[in-house]
Structures are given as C-alpha cells and as structure tokens.
Amino acid sequence: MKPEALEAKAEMAAQFLKMIASAPRLLLLCQMAEKECSVGELAEKTGMRMPTVSQQLSLLRAQGLVVTRRDGTTIYYRLASEAAREVMGVLFKHFCAVDAKGLPVLAGVDETETA
C-alpha cells in the first residue's frame, strides 16, 4: 500500500477510535452490538436520559457508525458497518457480555479465581 493511502486509512481509524473513546457512546454501541434499539430502549438499558442518548446517537450517526430504521414513530438504531460490528463484537466479548445471572463476564478471567 502506498504511504498516502496508508496515511488516509490511519486517519480514518483514528477518527473511528476517537468516536468510540467515550464511555456514554461505548455504552450505546455495546447495546447495539447485539441488536438494533430505539432511543427509549437504549435509555432504559443504559440508565442515561433520553436527550443524552439522542445527542450521542446523533454524533454516532454523523460519523457513520450507526444507521437508522423508522417503524411508525419509532426510530431504531444499529451499527452501520461491518468494521463497526467487528470492533464492537470484540469489545462486547471482553467488556459487555453478561452471564445467565446478569453478571459481567470478564474475558480471560477464570471463574474459579473470582468465586
């Protein structure tokens, strides 16, 4: 790959990482890693206020990380690209997953060590 093309790709990756380098946005993206969600669902699942959720989703949408689907008056959000799904899949596996009891699953931690 030519240096100019590599530099452009590096800039795209940096912008992507900047957008997800926010705890509120990561909370929202983690919820959308499994399925599309409405603003109300995201607010309920994350404990954030609906205006905050809407503001963060607007930023994510402007950067092309999420897309929307309208069903009547409800707008559903989902991850926009395969790259976003793959990155969030890895983050979900390591930081967002929960067990059957609803407790966080910490990747790489032996359950017998935490018991």
N, C-alpha and C positions, 0 to 999 in steps of 0.2 A: 504494500500500500504506500502511495506517495505521502511524503511528510505533510503536505497541505490537507490531504484527505484525512489523514490520521489526526491532525490537529482539529479539524472540524468535528470529527467523531468524539474526540476528547472533550470538546466544548459542549457537545450535546449531552454526553454522560455527566459532565459537571453540573449542567443545568437540571438534569433529572435528579441527581443526588441532592442538589440544593432544595428542590421542591419537596422531597421526602424527608429532609433533615428537619422535621418539625414534629413534635410529639402529637399535637392535635391532628395533623394531616396523616401521620402514620396510624393513629387510631382508626381514622376513617378508612384508609386504604386497607388496613388489616381486616376490617369488617367486610369490605368489598372483595377481598381475596377469595372468599367462599361463594358469594352470590351477590347479585345486584340488590341495592337497598334504596328505599326512599329517604328523604331528609328526616322524616319523623322516626323511621326505624333506626337510622344512624344516631339521632339524638338520644333515643331511648337506650340503645346498646352502649353508647359511649358516655352517657351522663352529661354531654355537652348541651348547651342551649341551642335551640333551632337556628337563631340568627348566626351563631358562631359556626355551626355546621354548614349553613348556606354560604357563608363567606369563604370558608376553607374549600368547599366544593367548587365555588366559582374560580378560585385560584387554580385548583387542580384541573378544572375544565379548560381554562385559558391556556394552560401549558400542555394540553393534550393528553393528560394522564387518565382522565375519566371521560366517558361519554354518557349521554342521557337517552332515556326512552320514556315517552309520555303514554300514560294509560288513564284516559279521562283527565281528571285534575291532578293526578299524582305523577310526579316525575321520579323515575328510577335512575340511579347512577351505578355504573360498573366500570371496571378497569378497561382502558381504551386499547392498549396494545399488548401484543404477545410479550414484549420486553417487560412491560409493567407487571403483567401477570406472573412471569417467571421470577422477577426480583421479589415481588410481594409473596410469591409462593415460598421462596427461601426464607424471607423474614418471618412469614406466618409460621412456618415449621419450627423456627428457632425461638420465636418470641411471642406468638399469639395463640398457638394451639392450646387446647384445654382437654383434660381427660374426661371420663364419664361423670366424674363428680363435679365438673366445672372448675377444676383447679388447673393452673398453668402447667403445661408440660415443658420442662426445660431440656432442650436437646443436649445430649452429651452428659447428662446427669443421671447416674444410676439411681433408680427409685429407692433402693435399699439404703443408699447413703443419706437420703433425706427423711427416711422413716424414723 
